């Protein structure tokens, strides 16, 4: 087995512990302390892409932030909230109502 110990048992000052490993351990501890057992660091990528999408940030910008080269990959990370869908349907309803009113009064 050698002298390598699992990351959870190595000290943060150990020169063999990378910055990524320290972030992973810190995130794991935070998730555990908050009682969010099923949250993974990768889930934050999905949350960021979803939040930016619902805020109206351009697709090319959202694609560039996580480093997606293929535009087909980014939509896999974008999950819209039910409220966002409701707002979209309301916008269509308003537009249709305005068009009907304009036609009726012409």
C-alpha positions as CSV (number, residue, x, y, z in Angstrom):
1,X,0.0,0.0,0.0
2,X,2.9,2.4,0.6
3,X,2.9,5.6,2.6
4,X,0.0,7.3,0.7
5,X,-2.9,8.1,3.0
6,X,-6.4,9.0,1.8
7,X,-6.8,12.8,1.5
8,X,-9.1,13.0,4.5
9,X,-6.2,12.0,6.7
10,X,-3.5,14.2,5.2
11,X,-2.9,17.7,6.7
12,X,-3.5,20.8,4.5
13,X,0.2,21.8,4.8
14,X,1.3,18.5,3.4
15,X,3.2,19.4,0.2
16,X,1.7,16.4,-1.6
17,X,-1.8,17.8,-1.1
18,X,-2.8,19.8,-4.2
19,X,-5.0,23.0,-4.1
20,X,-7.8,21.1,-5.8
21,X,-7.7,18.4,-3.1
22,X,-7.8,21.1,-0.3
23,X,-10.8,22.7,-2.0
24,X,-12.5,19.3,-2.3
25,X,-11.9,18.5,1.4
26,X,-13.1,22.0,2.5
27,X,-16.2,21.7,0.3
28,X,-16.9,18.2,1.7
29,X,-16.7,19.5,5.3
30,X,-19.0,22.4,4.5
31,X,-21.6,20.2,2.8
32,X,-21.5,17.8,5.8
33,X,-21.8,20.6,8.3
34,X,-24.8,22.0,6.5
35,X,-26.4,18.5,6.2
36,X,-26.5,18.5,2.4
37,X,-25.3,14.9,2.0
38,X,-26.1,14.6,-1.7
39,X,-24.5,17.9,-2.9
40,X,-21.4,17.5,-5.0
41,X,-18.9,20.1,-6.1
42,X,-19.8,19.4,-9.7
43,X,-23.4,20.4,-8.9
44,X,-22.2,24.0,-8.5
45,X,-21.5,24.1,-12.3
46,X,-25.1,23.2,-13.0
47,X,-26.4,25.8,-10.5
48,X,-24.2,28.5,-12.0
49,X,-25.2,27.7,-15.6
50,X,-28.9,27.7,-14.6
51,X,-28.7,30.9,-12.6
52,X,-26.9,32.7,-15.4
53,X,-29.4,31.4,-18.0
54,X,-32.4,32.6,-15.9
55,X,-30.7,36.0,-15.5
56,X,-30.6,36.4,-19.2
57,X,-26.8,36.1,-19.7
58,X,-26.0,35.3,-23.3
59,X,-25.4,31.7,-24.2
60,X,-21.9,32.3,-25.5
61,X,-20.9,33.8,-22.2
62,X,-22.3,30.9,-20.2
63,X,-20.6,28.5,-22.5
64,X,-17.2,30.2,-22.1
65,X,-17.3,30.3,-18.3
66,X,-17.0,26.6,-17.7
67,X,-14.8,26.2,-20.8
68,X,-17.3,24.4,-23.0
69,X,-16.0,24.3,-26.6
70,X,-19.1,22.4,-27.9
71,X,-22.3,24.5,-27.7
72,X,-24.3,21.3,-27.4
73,X,-22.8,20.6,-23.9
74,X,-23.9,23.8,-22.1
75,X,-27.7,23.1,-22.2
76,X,-27.0,19.9,-20.2
77,X,-26.0,22.2,-17.3
78,X,-28.9,24.6,-17.6
79,X,-32.0,23.7,-15.6
80,X,-34.8,26.2,-15.5
81,X,-36.9,26.8,-12.5
82,X,-40.7,26.3,-12.6
83,X,-41.0,30.1,-11.9
84,X,-38.9,30.8,-15.0
85,X,-41.2,28.7,-17.1
86,X,-44.3,30.4,-15.6
87,X,-42.8,33.8,-16.4
88,X,-42.1,32.7,-20.0
89,X,-45.7,31.5,-20.4
90,X,-47.0,34.8,-19.0
91,X,-44.9,36.7,-21.4
92,X,-46.5,34.8,-24.3
93,X,-49.9,35.4,-22.9
94,X,-49.3,39.1,-22.6
95,X,-48.0,39.3,-26.1
96,X,-50.9,37.4,-27.5
97,X,-53.4,39.6,-25.5
98,X,-51.7,42.8,-26.8
99,X,-51.9,41.4,-30.4
100,X,-55.5,40.5,-30.1
101,X,-56.3,43.9,-28.6
102,X,-54.5,45.7,-31.5
103,X,-56.3,43.6,-34.1
104,X,-59.7,44.2,-32.5
105,X,-59.2,48.0,-32.2
106,X,-57.8,48.4,-35.7
